[in-house]
Amino acid sequence: MAKFTQLAHSVSIAVMIASLSGCGEGENKASTPPVPAAPPLTVGGSASGLAGGELVLQLNGGDDLTVKADGKFKFPKPLSKGSAYAVTVKTSPALPVKQTCTVSQGSGSIAGSAVNNVTVACTTNTYAVGGTVSGLSGKGLVLELKDGNEVKIAKNGNFIFPGTRLPDGSDYNVAIKTTPAGQKCIIKAIATAPDSDTMNIVAVTCKKGRR
């Protein structure tokens, strides 16, 4: 009877040791931190110089992203490691003013981390200031821009103010400073330009008569 009691006591101790051993293993497994997920390999950067409107960028010719203000941007679609990327301007802002935007550091290959150094710089388009003259005979027609710049008109046709370029959306004021002798000239605003680089803002019409 004494032997049976001793054997039962030995078995109980073995069961307790096994239970404690199992608990320790479970605790060790639970305390192991999970492996963090790899960050998405996205492409982005920063835009500057925007004067309003919408800038539309493209990633690899198809993934469009609209940027409405200066600051950071990021294409939401991630790329796979080792793949090529190219950021281009699909549409530059047009309202409230026309702008031209250029991309720097916009192409390469995805390495082991996201790309965030693409830069897009926007500048407001500038234009020559000019117009048309008709009916002119003789010399002496001088036009003046509000900044004091003058242009002497010697013949009919298109003209521009030399050395002057105005940003898109600028206010302007063109006036007739002097008129040829024996002629009367009038000036009016127009909205057609002889080329894409000139704001054709006035039409001057001259005819015989007193000033």
C-alpha positions as CSV (number, residue, x, y, z in Angstrom):
1,M,0.0,0.0,0.0
2,A,2.9,2.3,0.7
3,K,4.4,1.5,-2.7
4,F,1.1,2.4,-4.5
5,T,0.9,5.7,-2.7
6,Q,4.5,6.6,-3.6
7,L,3.9,5.7,-7.2
8,A,0.8,7.8,-7.4
9,H,2.6,10.7,-5.9
10,S,5.4,10.3,-8.5
11,V,2.9,10.3,-11.3
12,S,1.2,13.5,-9.9
13,I,4.5,15.3,-9.8
14,A,5.3,14.2,-13.4
15,V,1.9,15.5,-14.6
16,M,2.4,18.9,-12.9
17,I,5.9,19.2,-14.4
18,A,4.5,18.5,-17.9
19,S,1.7,21.0,-17.4
20,L,4.1,23.7,-16.3
21,S,6.4,23.0,-19.2
22,G,3.5,23.3,-21.7
23,C,2.4,26.6,-20.2
24,G,5.9,28.0,-20.6
25,E,6.0,27.0,-24.2
26,G,2.7,28.7,-24.9
27,E,3.8,31.9,-23.2
28,N,7.0,32.0,-25.2
29,K,5.1,31.6,-28.5
30,A,2.6,34.3,-27.7
31,S,5.3,36.8,-26.8
32,T,7.0,36.6,-30.2
33,P,6.2,39.9,-32.1
34,P,4.7,39.6,-35.5
35,V,6.8,40.4,-38.6
36,P,5.8,43.9,-39.8
37,A,4.4,44.2,-43.3
38,A,6.7,45.8,-45.9
39,P,5.8,49.4,-46.7
40,P,4.1,49.9,-50.1
41,L,6.5,50.9,-52.8
42,T,4.7,54.1,-53.9
43,V,5.9,57.0,-56.0
44,G,5.5,60.6,-54.9
45,G,7.2,64.0,-54.3
46,S,6.2,67.6,-54.0
47,A,4.6,70.3,-56.2
48,S,5.3,74.1,-56.0
49,G,4.3,77.3,-57.8
50,L,0.6,76.3,-58.4
51,A,-1.6,79.4,-58.8
52,G,-4.8,77.5,-58.6
53,G,-6.6,75.2,-61.0
54,E,-5.7,71.6,-61.4
55,L,-2.4,69.9,-62.3
56,V,-2.8,66.3,-63.6
57,L,0.2,64.0,-63.3
58,Q,0.6,60.6,-64.8
59,L,2.6,57.6,-63.6
60,N,3.9,55.3,-66.3
61,G,1.5,56.9,-68.8
62,G,-1.7,55.7,-67.2
63,D,-2.2,56.3,-63.5
64,D,-3.6,59.8,-63.2
65,L,-3.3,62.0,-60.1
66,T,-4.9,65.5,-59.7
67,V,-2.9,68.0,-57.7
68,K,-4.7,71.2,-56.6
69,A,-2.2,72.9,-54.3
70,D,1.5,73.1,-53.4
71,G,2.8,70.4,-51.2
72,K,3.4,66.7,-51.1
73,F,1.7,64.2,-53.5
74,K,1.7,60.4,-53.8
75,F,0.3,58.1,-56.4
76,P,-1.9,55.6,-54.5
77,K,-1.1,52.6,-56.7
78,P,2.1,50.8,-55.4
79,L,4.7,49.3,-57.8
80,S,6.7,46.1,-57.4
81,K,10.4,46.1,-56.5
82,G,12.6,46.6,-59.5
83,S,10.0,48.1,-61.8
84,A,10.5,51.3,-63.7
85,Y,8.6,54.5,-63.0
86,A,8.1,57.7,-65.0
87,V,6.1,60.7,-63.8
88,T,4.9,63.1,-66.5
89,V,2.6,66.1,-66.7
90,K,-0.7,65.2,-68.4
91,T,-2.4,68.6,-68.0
92,S,-1.0,71.9,-66.7
93,P,-3.3,74.3,-64.9
94,A,-5.4,76.6,-67.1
95,L,-7.6,78.5,-64.6
96,P,-7.4,81.1,-63.1
97,V,-4.2,81.5,-65.1
98,K,-2.4,79.4,-67.6
99,Q,0.8,77.7,-66.3
100,T,3.5,75.4,-67.5
101,C,4.7,72.7,-65.1
102,T,7.9,70.7,-65.4
103,V,9.0,67.5,-63.6
104,S,12.5,66.8,-62.1
105,Q,13.8,63.5,-60.8
106,G,10.7,61.9,-62.3
107,S,12.0,58.6,-63.6
108,G,14.0,55.6,-62.4
109,S,13.6,52.1,-60.9
110,I,11.9,51.1,-57.6
111,A,14.6,49.9,-55.2
112,G,13.7,48.7,-51.7
113,S,11.8,51.8,-50.5
114,A,9.1,54.2,-51.7
115,V,10.1,57.1,-54.0
116,N,9.4,60.5,-52.5
117,N,11.8,62.9,-54.3
118,V,9.9,63.7,-57.5
119,T,9.6,67.5,-57.9
120,V,7.1,69.4,-60.0
121,A,7.6,73.1,-60.5
122,C,4.9,75.3,-62.1
123,T,5.3,78.8,-63.5
124,T,2.7,81.2,-64.9
125,N,2.9,81.7,-68.6
126,T,4.0,85.1,-69.9
127,Y,3.2,86.8,-73.2
128,A,4.3,89.6,-75.4
129,V,1.9,92.5,-75.5
130,G,0.7,93.8,-78.8
131,G,-2.1,94.4,-81.2
132,T,-3.0,95.7,-84.7
133,V,-2.9,99.0,-86.5
134,S,-4.9,99.9,-89.6
135,G,-5.6,103.0,-91.7
136,L,-2.2,104.6,-90.7
137,S,-0.6,107.1,-93.1
138,G,2.5,109.0,-92.2
139,K,4.6,108.9,-89.1
140,G,4.0,109.9,-85.5
141,L,1.8,107.2,-84.0
142,V,3.1,106.3,-80.5
143,L,1.4,103.9,-78.2
144,E,2.1,103.6,-74.5
145,L,1.7,100.7,-72.0
146,K,0.8,101.5,-68.4
147,D,4.3,100.7,-67.2
148,G,5.7,103.5,-69.3
149,N,6.9,101.3,-72.2
150,E,6.4,102.9,-75.6
151,V,6.3,101.7,-79.2
152,K,6.5,103.8,-82.3
153,I,4.3,102.6,-85.1
154,A,5.6,103.1,-88.6
155,K,3.2,101.0,-90.6
156,N,-0.1,99.1,-90.5
157,G,-0.2,95.5,-89.3
158,N,0.7,93.7,-86.0
159,F,2.9,95.3,-83.4
160,I,4.3,94.4,-80.0
161,F,5.8,96.4,-77.1
162,P,9.5,95.6,-77.1
163,G,11.0,94.1,-74.0
164,T,7.6,93.6,-72.3
165,R,6.1,90.3,-71.2
166,L,3.1,90.1,-68.9
167,P,2.0,87.1,-66.8
168,D,-1.3,85.5,-67.9
169,G,-4.1,87.2,-66.1
170,S,-2.4,90.5,-65.7
171,D,-4.2,93.9,-65.9
172,Y,-3.1,96.2,-68.7
173,N,-3.8,99.6,-70.2
174,V,-2.7,100.7,-73.6
175,A,-3.1,104.3,-74.7
176,I,-2.4,106.5,-77.7
177,K,0.3,108.9,-76.7
178,T,0.7,110.8,-80.0
179,T,-1.2,110.7,-83.3
180,P,0.1,111.4,-86.8
181,A,-0.6,114.9,-88.1
182,G,-3.8,115.0,-90.1
183,Q,-5.2,111.8,-88.7
184,K,-7.5,110.7,-85.9
185,C,-6.8,107.3,-84.3
186,I,-9.0,105.3,-81.9
187,I,-8.2,102.3,-79.8
188,K,-10.3,99.4,-78.7
189,A,-9.8,96.1,-76.9
190,I,-9.8,92.9,-78.9
191,A,-9.3,89.2,-77.9
192,T,-7.6,87.6,-80.9
193,A,-3.8,87.0,-81.1
194,P,-1.6,86.6,-84.1
195,D,0.3,83.8,-82.4
196,S,0.3,81.8,-79.2
197,D,3.1,83.9,-77.7
198,T,1.3,87.3,-78.0
199,M,-1.6,88.8,-76.2
200,N,-3.2,90.8,-79.0
201,I,-5.1,93.1,-76.7
202,V,-5.8,96.3,-78.8
203,A,-6.8,97.4,-82.3
204,V,-5.8,100.9,-83.4
205,T,-7.7,102.3,-86.3
206,C,-6.6,105.6,-87.9
207,K,-8.3,107.8,-90.5
208,K,-8.0,111.2,-92.0
209,G,-9.3,114.0,-89.8
210,R,-8.6,116.1,-86.8
211,R,-7.4,114.6,-83.6
